């Protein structure tokens, strides 16, 4: 497995990402994650939808908390054909509890804790922490990757304006 030392940082400290980075123009890679009820979820579950896939280290951190709340709010303004997915290494039970506590219902949370399938496949697994880095991937209805952002400093927010602009163009 490819390792990318220094690909991201946490509070200025370099971290290693595992897996090849994906790029716009490539076909989306299949993955297997778990939903809140422990059901297996794959890319095929979102066939014919535009997918915004956000990876975050943990929903229980301030930056991730702000990010999921912002995307949940923005989801109300988007086409119903756009699915916003948040993938982390948090246990499915913790994700469900978090969403219930903060009335998060427009985005779907999925856990990569069992296999790290998404993290490795999309080059988003942090070797030192076994957490996912902060990243955003937009995948069109035909499973082509149209946008990729690996946030260099994981304590920073992604580029919401860029993501929302691309989504507006896809509606």
Secondary structure, DSSP 8 states (H G I E B T S, - for coil): --EEEEEEEETTEEEEEES----TTSB----EEE-TT--EEEGGGGTTSEEEEEE-S-TTSHHHHHHHHHHHHHHTTS-TTEEEEEEESS-HHHHHHHHHHTT--SSEEEE-TTT-HHHHHTT-EETTTTEE--EEEEE-TTSBEEEEEE-SBTTS---HHHHHHHHHHH-
